[in-house]
Amino acid sequence: MLYHAHEMQRAWLNGASAWASIASEMLGNPANPMGYFGLGPTAASALEVFAHATQSRGKPEFGIDAVNVDGQPHAVIESIVLNKPFGDLLRFTHDGLDDSSPKVLIVAPMSGHYATLLRGTVERMLEHSEVYITDWADAKMVSMREGSFDLDDYIDYIIDFLEYIGPGANVIAVCQPSVPALAATAVMNAAKNPATPATLTMMGGPIDTRCSPTTVNDLAMERPIEWFRQTVIATVPMQYPGHGRRVYPGFMQLASFMSMNLGSHMMSHYEMFKHLTAGDDASADLTKAFYDEYRSVCDMTAEFYLQTVEEVFQKHSLPNGTFVHRGKPVDLGAINQTALLAVEGERDDISGIGQTKAALDLATGLAKSKKQYLLAEGAGHYGIFNGSRWRTKIAPVVEEFIARHAAKGKARLKQVA
């Protein structure tokens, strides 16, 4: 009933949003005298804010048409290079790159938002690297015929993607996928897989959530797994290809994130209203662009969500050494080839300080020279992979780390050959 109630609410809000948009345009029409005095401009702005906040959103496009490298624009080519039921592998490149350019796999979170949330991450790394990204599917759009998808499958997908890219690739895992990316790296190191990544950068990842617990961590710890199973898991209704599938709906995740900083979101919309009233459309458009992305959400499979909550946030399986993949224990001590970089934000309210850094201590078989830590001063959770701090302070460190260790990895591969 949860999903059906949401669909009824969404249908009503779609109608309300359409009417509000029409009314706003009518009041703002230059031919309408009401738009020039009294409450006309104020009402038009308020209706526009309401219409934008309540409209339905689908999957956004990356829309990266070009990148500037040393002042020169280069047209970007985006393509799907590997198609799988629960996620595609996308590739971004441009003619300014050559065979010596590093290959970077960005592992996007499967946490309710689309991979386009990392548009800024892709765009910045694309300047000097051939970039691949995991484009996870909306679970409600995946037919039940494709089976289930859990943490084991997530790790398998990462390994499959790396094997497609080939030896010497570099992985950047943003937030939640730091855990399966680290596990996949350990599995590949232990198996001496030729496609083992040269480097793994983990950004704001919940490797050990016992370090500086946040509100997100507390919520997961306060309730038993059965509460999550009975309260936040819903069945996809008939109108979607994945009807009958049990999922953690994206609208639930969005509601959770919005409630964490409700005051800030309300102020953002109030500022947007003031910008519109003052005729500052450029500033209002920046806020709109952010929320167009932020409110574009997708569902994740129930088995993946529940397993993540239980293994990562409740049992702390990875740091406790009890995490298994396909029935076999994952030994982080087996990581002896892949260099590790842990990046944390000083003001991160989702993954606290120390949670990602814990990976460096857990990789007991890795030389100290292959471990690096960066605490990004003043950066919140989203600031470590998007925005000016990411572009000017964090990305250069990641690029230098990749260049230093990827070169050593290539030399090692030549010796083996």
N, C-alpha and C positions, 0 to 999 in steps of 0.2 A: 504493500500500500504506500510505502514511502516514496517510491519512484512515481507512482501514479498521481499522488498528491502534488509532487513537484511539477509534473507535466501539466496538471490542471492550472497550477499557479502560473507557470510559464506561459500558457496559452492566454490567460487573462492579462498578464503583464505585457505580452506582445501587442495586444489590442490597445492597452492603455498607452504604451510607448508610441505606437503609431499615431494615435490621436494627439498626444502631447507634441509630437514632432510637427504634425500638420498645424496645430494651433500656434506653435512657436514661429513657424515660417510665415503664417498669416500676420501675426503681430509684428514680425520683423520686416515685412514687405514694405519697400519704400513708398508704395502707392497707398498704404494704410496710414491715415493720420494718427491712429492710436499708437503707432510705433515711435512717435516723436515726443510724447509728453505723458504726464501722469504715471500710472503704473504699467504702461505698455511695455517699455524696455525691460523693466524688472520682471514682469510676468513672462515675457518671451524668454529671458535668460533662465528663469526657474524651470520653465517647461522644457527647455533644451537640456538642462542638467538631468531632469527626471527621465526624459526620453532616452538619453545616452546611458543612464544607469540601469534601465530596465530592459533594453533591447537584447534580443538573443544574439549569440555569437557562435560562429563555427570555427573551424580550424584556420588559423592565420597563415599567411604566406611568409616565407623568409624575406623575400623582396630585396635581396642584396644584388643590385644590378652592376655595381662597380666598386672597386676599392682604390684608394690613393696610396701609392708607394713612392716615397721620396718626391712627392709633388706631382707624380704622373698617374693619371687615371687608367685603370685596367678593367675591362669588361669581365664580369664573373660568369662562369658556367656552372649551373647547378644541375645535378642529375641523380637519379636513383640507380645505384650500381648493384644493389642486392635487395631482393624483396622477400620478406618472410611474413607469416600471418600476423604476428604481434608487433612487428616493427621493421621498417626499412633502413637501409644504410644509404645515407645521402653523401654525395661528394661535391665539394666546392673547389674550383681552381680558376686560374687566370693565366694569361700568356706571359706574365712577368715572372712566373716560376719556372724552374728548370729541374733536371733530374736530381740535383743535389739538395733541393728544398726538402725539409723534413715533412714527414707524413704524420698528421695528428688526428687521432680519433677522440672526439669529444663525446663522452657518455652522458646523455641528458637524463635528468631525473624522470622516473615514472612515479610522479607524485601529484597528479591532478592537472598539471599544466602541460601544454604541448612543448616540443623541443624548440619552438620559435622563441620561447622565453630566453634562450641563450643566443639570440640573434647578435647581440653585441659581442659575445664571446667569439662566435664564429667570424664575424666581420674583422675583429682585431687580429686574431690568429691567422686569418687568411692573407694578411699583408705579405707574410714571408713563408707561409706553410701551405701545403696541400691539405685541406681540412675535410674530414669525414665526421658525420654526426649520426647518432642513433635517433631515428624518428619513430618513437613508439606510437603504436596504434591506440585509438580510443576503443576500449574493451567492448563498449556497447555496439560497435560497428563490426566486431569479429564474430563470425558464425560459430555456433556451438560445435559444428563439425570439425573445427580446428583444435578442439581439445582445450586443455587447461594451460595456465601459464603461472609459474611460481618462481621463487628465488633461484632454484636450480636451472630453470629455463633461461632466466635473465643472465646467469653466469655463462651458460652455453652460448647464448646469443653474442655476448662480448667476445668469447673465444672464436666463434665463427666469423665475426666481423674482422677480428685481428688476423685470422688466417687468410681471409680474402685480401686484406690490405697488404699482407706480406711481412717479412722480417724487418726489424728496425723501426717499427712504428712507435709513436709516443701517445700515451693515453692521458686525457684530462677528464677526471670524474668530478662533476659538480654536485655537491650536497649528497643526497641519498645514495646515488650509485657508487660512492666511495667504498661502501662495504662490499657489494658484489664485484666491483672492479679490482679491489685488493685481493679478494678471494680468487678471482679468475687469474690474477697475476701469480698468486702462489701456486695454483694448480698447474699453470703453464711452466713456471720455473721448475717445479718438481718433476714434470714430465719431460723437461728439456725440449719443449715444443719450439721448433724453429721460428715461429711467429711471436715468441715471447717479446713483449714490448721492451724497448730500450729504457723508457722512463714512464713513470706513473705520477701524475700530479693530482692530488686530492684537495678539493677546495670546499671548506665548510662541511665536511662529512662526519656523520655520527659513528665513527669507529668505536669509541668507548663513551657512551652517553652518561657514564657515572662521573665524568669530569665536568665540572661546572654545569650541572643540569639546568635546562631551560623549562619554560612553560610546556613546550611540546613534550619534553622528556617526562615531566611530572604527570601529565595527563595519561601517558602510556603506562606509567607505573602504578597509578592510583587504582586502576580497574583491571579485573581479570580478563583474559582473552575472550572468554565467553560473552562478556558485556559488549565488546566490540562486534563479535559475531552476530549478536542478537539485536544490536542497536543501530549500527551504521552500515550494515550490509543489506543491499536491496537486489531485487530481480529486475532485469532489463525488460521493459514492456514490449508488446507485440510489434509496434511500429518501427523497431530498429532491427538491423540484420542479426544482432547478437541476442535476440529475444530469448529469455529463459536463462541467460547467463547470470551468475551471482557476481555482483560487483560492489566496489566501494565507489559511490558516485562522485564525480568531479564537483558537483554542487555542494556536497558535504564538505569536501576539502576546502573549497573556496570560502564557505561559511566559517570554517574553523580559522583559516588565515585572517579573514576580515575581522573576526571577533577578537583576535589577539591584539590588534591595533585599531580598534573601532574609532577611537577619538581622532587618530591621524587621518583615517580614511574620510571621516566626516569633514574634517578641516580642509582636506584636499578638494572635496566637492564644493565646499563653501568658497574656497579661493577660486575655483573654476567659475562659479556663479558670479563672483565679483569681477573677474576678468571679462566675462561676457557682457556684464552690465556696463563696464567701462569701455567696451569696444576693443579690448585687447585679445583678439581672436588667436594670435600666435601663442600666447601663454596658455590659453584655454586648450588649444590643440595639443600642446605637450602633455597636459593632464589626460586628455581624451586618449591619446596614443598609448599612454602607460596602462590605463584601465581597459582599453580594447584588448591588450595582451593579457593583463592580469585576470580578467574575467572570462577569458577563453579557456574553458576547462574540459577535461575528458575523464572517463571512468578508468579505473584499474581493476584487474580481476581480484575477486575476493581472496583467492588463495595466496596471491602475491602480497596483498596488503596485510592480511592476518599473519602470514609468516614473517614479514618484515617487522611488524609490531612485536611479535613474540620473540624472535631471534635477536633482533637488534636492540630493542628498547627495554625488553623485560628480562630476557635471559642473558644478554650481553655475551652471546655465544662466541663471537669472533675474539674479543680480548680474553675470554675465559678458556679458549682453546677447544671448545666443544662444537664449533661450527662444522657442518658436514655438507659435502656436495656429492649428490648421487650416491649417498650412503657411505662415502669415504671422508675421514677427517681432513680438514683443510689446515695444513701446517704453514703458518706464516714464516716460520724459521727457514722454510725451503726457498724463500726469496733471496737469491744470491747474485742475480744478474741485473734485475730491473732497478734502476735508481729511483728513489722516492722523494717527492717534494710535498710537504704538507703546508697548505695555505689556510690561515684563519683570519677572521675579521675581528677587530678589537671590540666592536659593538654588535656582534652577531647575537641575535636573540632567538635563533633557531638551533644552531649548533654552537654550544659554548666553547670558550677557549680551553684547549687541551684535548678536546674530543677527537680532532683530526690528527693532532701531533702524536697521539698515542700510537698510531701506526708505525712511527719510526722506532719506538721502543719494542714493539711486537715483532718487528722484522729482525730477529736476533742473528740471522745468518748473513745479513747484509753489512758490508764494510761501512764504517762511519763516513768515509769520503763520498759515499753514494746516497747520503741522507742530507736533506736540507729542510729548513723550517722558515716560514715567513709569516709574521704577524702584521697584518695590514692596519696601520694606525687609522682610527677614525672610520673604518669601513664597517657597515652592517652586513647582513647576510647577502643581500643582492648586490651590494657594492663591491664584493670581491670578484664578481664575474661580469658586471655591467657598469657602465658609467665612466666618469673621468678617472677615478682611482684605479679602476681595472685597466684602462687604456694606457695610462701614463706611469703608474707605480707598480702594478702587479704583473701585467703582461710582459714587460721587459725582463722581469726576473724569471718568469716561466720560459721565455724564449732563450735566455742565456743558459738556463738549466738544461733545456733540451739540446741546445747546440753543443754544450760541453760533454754530456753523457751519450748523446746519440752518435757523436764522432767516435767515441771509444767503442761503442757497440758495433759500428761499421768496421772498425779496425779488427775487432775480435772475429766478426763474421768472415773477413778476408783470410785471417789466419786459419780458421776452421776449414775454409774451402781449399 
